[in-house]
Amino acid sequence: MTTGLIDNWYPPSKENYNFVISLWKWYPLFCSLQWFLSWYGMGKTSVQSRLNVPGRIGWLTMEVPGFLSLLYTMTHLPEQLSITDLPWQNKVLGGLFVIHYSYRAVLFPLLQPSISPMHVLIWSSAFIFQVINGTCIGAYLSGYGPTTARDWESQLHFGTLQFVVGIGLFYFGLIGNYYHDEELRNIRRREQARQERLAKEKGESVKSIEKHYEIPQAGLFQIMLFPHYFLEWIEWLGFWVAAGWSCTPARCFFLNEVAAMLPRAVSGKKWYIERFGEEKIKKKWAAIPGVW
């Protein structure tokens, strides 16, 4: 019987899965370093460097391993554990993960009018995050979590209602995330059209829009600067609700995302203030309405 691409690690044995999860819980401590660092080599704060990765390629290659790892694990681990069929809940949750990353990992970089280069350290840390996260969630859903209908009855305190509410939160966050991403894309598209018109009138080459920024105003942008962060957290909170509060990988994913993204939102608000002035920004929250 095959033991996977990397023996006992990919997919992981139960012992190795538990070991990785025990470390994965502490990921927020690593993220806390961001509160003390002003450097972040991606997006608004990216700078020229020999160690930069082209933005579009970097995004695609650092995000795709997440759902590929989940799919690989869910394809091979059940066979290793002699599981012939998984409950429908496992398949639905795996499907939600793939749906999210089909947009976030594949469509997002293709839809963006431009993406700033990213430092190889940012790329590599995101790549590692995705592999670990996708593998842990995939392992839970394909053998180390509930594997029977009876398991799911004891997993969810409020039964199918809890599962449905969780999925509802997930889709609410996903749709809202796309809507606010699209608003940011439209800012670049309008500027691209303007630059093309000016270039045609003056007979010059079209200027880059890579570093063009405005203060977005649509939807939740009226009250906060990073609603796409907030709504992504809603997505994965919903996933955790649907998977059950005892689902450690789902809990870790939600908490790890907040820990990784909240410092960036707070520093991002400072960036907006420096660029556009405090008067235009001071009434907007960073990423959590009424809190931060």
Steps between C-alpha positions, in 0.01 A plus 500: 500500500628845410598725789482823305734740329711542815486195724283567808505876441314572177239379581599486867473205733278560803807547718654755263165673453467547876858627517444759225172614656671541839743744336244661271309629804793730576513664158341824636815554708703508180250743347526729803844607375317712244390737775865596547612507136430778253622297202260291295620418151167467324215713370496867596829475687698296249828652382746417224730211587701234322315252719156599373268255328268634226167572666262298285724194482587526867138518610396204288786276607479579871121454530428202273691246719234545770207343321725259308628370834146457627392318184807277503449410866127434461574280198772283658454495878163316508657215304786477747251489788275247320213749484283419201269801511488829688185667637343769287597764756870428443456535125304824532763657726778389267302650214465833681876514547555437129235755401669769706844432358374460145425869532772616737787300350409478131241756392618782727849543348355466150232763561730756661594785263841500670676336795811646660807276527545314828814416691605135491471483881132592478448253218673214682319560830164503320592185307588315822181626667287371215659155491468451877149641518366307202659177621368535856145581394513229235624243752225591745231471233633176354567287805602673821168673564141370474477215251146372560151648528502417872829687542337809351201471731731534798724756326234767448318611814214646294503241225421590141393851603855576615639364175261710291570817701873444456465458125282811488771702674759356263312605187413840646870562558599362160253716306584808705869435453461486123285816496759705687790353300314608187472856632878510540544359150267765357722773643793361301285442190380860497855625538620263227236638264600856592868432441427336166293800393772746603769294331299496178444876512867575567648224288685357800528155653243400761613561857491215753207485741681259732529758777177691441281522809180678598275484805226252404146597601261221397336260745680453830785719374284788622581409859820294478813468291537123476151347482636226273712385796202511736278307259764234443507448875121463490546232234734291710301559818206351312716208392598440863135518611400245235792270584422513872669691780727203574650508148852612589625563142200724424551689825870539428430626149258765624723619784816483289341711228391767747844497662672534163273760344398731786848651547513565125163675514609720790827593328303544179284762668815689596609479137167648385533784753852579380390497136159670515501688830344427837190708430386262224582182689444560871132401500566164335579181690788285383341154477258438789208747518462651844815331630811573292 
